Amino acid sequence: MKHFLKVKDIKEIVLKEYGKSISSSKAYEIIRILNLELEEKKILTIRGAVSKKYFDFRKNILKKFLKGVKKNE
């Protein structure tokens, strides 16, 4: 079981759960925002990866980033 998610993992989750494909830069942006939130709470972060537990907790952030992204068919 993974404790941290990287860009590839986030792209796979979005494709699997939402049927949409996002760019690597969009996935990095999601990671950066989540890590900034964690840093504000004085929690240690890893550049280029985000805690799976925190990602699952804040999964609603994906809806914001997926607006305007077309569904794969």
N, C-alpha and C positions, 0 to 999 in steps of 0.2 A: 504494500500500500504506500502510495506517495504522500509525503507530508507537505511538499511544495509543488506548485504548478508553474510550468514555464510556458512560453508563448505557444509552442506546439500543442500543449495540453489544453490551453484555453481555446485555441482555434478548434480543436476536436470537440470540446464540450459544446461550443456554440453551434457547430454543424450538427452534432448528434441531437441536442435538445431543442434547437430552434430551427433547424433546417436551413441555416444561413451560413455563408462563408465570409469571414472577415480577414483583413490583411494582417500581416505580422505587426505592422506599425500600430494598428488599432488594438491588437492584443497587448503590445507593450504599453500603450496608453492606459489600458485598463489596469495592468500591473502597477504602473507608476502611481495612479490615483489611489489604489488600494494600499500601496506601501506608504504613501503620504499620510493616509488616515491612521495607519498603524504607528508611524513615527510620531504623530501628534499625541498618541497615547503612550509615548515613550517605550514602544515595543521595537525590538531589534528586527531589521528587515534584511533581505538579501536582494541585491540589484538583479533584475531580470527574472525574479521568481516571487511568487506570493504564497502565503500559507493557504493550503487547501481548506482548512477549517474556516479561515476568515473569508475566503472566496465564496464558500458555500453559504456563509452567513450573509454576505452582501451580494448575492447573485442577482438581486433586483437591479443592480447597476448596469447589467447587460442590456436591459430594456432601453435605457437611455442611449447606449451606443449602437443599438440595432435599428434605431429609427432610420428609415431611408435605405436600409440594406435589403436588397431583393432576395427573396427566398430561392434556394436552389431547386430546380425541378428536373 
